[in-house]
Amino acid sequence: MRLSIYATEVTDLLVLKKRNVLYRFVVWNDLHSRADLPGRPPWYPGANIRALWARDQVLKAPAERRPAFVLSAGDIIDGEIPDYNQDFRYVKETLLDPLPVPFLPCLGNHENGQGEGIEEKNKAYDAWFGPGWHNYVFRAGGLGFVVLDTSGGHRSPDGITEARNQFLERSLRFLKEEPIIVVSHTPLIAMREEEVLRQSFGFDSWKVQDERLLGIVESAADRVVAVICGHLHLSGIKEKAGIYHIMAAGTGGYPADLASVTVYEDRIEVTIDSLPAELQNPDANIHGRPRHPTDFTDSDHPDHESYLKGHPWERRILIPLKRSLPVSENLLEVYHETECGQWEKVLAFPLKDG
Ligand SMILES: [Fe+2]
């Protein structure tokens, strides 16, 4: 099995040399930034420093490596305290405003206290990002993206999860033919051996509990190429039903990893990279000591480090696209749904200068 994957990668590398890079983007998830105000409780140690490092990677990138946009996969703030509005202010001022490229938000459970579909719990997020940024769609250089609010990933099927499911169905109809990436803070599948993951993560949201969402995604497996998620503070890429589920640990905890995506004419390349060793803090690990009396492992990851970080072959993937992207397309266009099935373009900007 491994040999065939390596062989594919070697072939891909040879082919890639001849292919155009259309654009790159970076994924920010689980930054868990918090305004460090007097009297506030301690949170993930060093999280703010690591988030600033992520920002600086974008700021300092040479023009040819500069991402076209920063895509959130949720939990940019730590929240979970009454005045978490201050966390949004801090993130906006220190991380988002200085960015030279657009930031596309996504709701994580720490941005609204697990409050998907509950108006009161979303007031702070809505005030900072504006209306329409819970479930939305964008197109970038011929790729379609569906950003979903799965901040209530723990919810058993109910009216709130069904609204999410129906939005996805309408989005897939809207996007029609293009290859699609789904963005969901909460993963849709078990990203580690299920029984172990339930224990090591310790929350019901180890995956989206309304499994109809995954069913809808897989029913469009001819178009959906990947699901980008976060939430678990684990890194790895898993394939199911021909769809790659991509999860970086984020920068708030340990390990501190971020994903970046390079889009080519006929494929996308995803890499999960570690932050520098001096910024890593094992005390921020939620799947082992000190949170648990033991360091968890599973059948595919017999040591704790691979359980946390994934094996090398789970940290880089080349995903071929069944339909080539238009080389001349240089636009990112964001659409919000004003009423069911009514889409309004709310933003458009070039992916590359010039
Ligand atoms: Fe989360």
Residues whose N, C-alpha, C, O or C-beta is under 5 A from the ligand:
A	BS01	LIG	D75 G108 N109 H110 H231
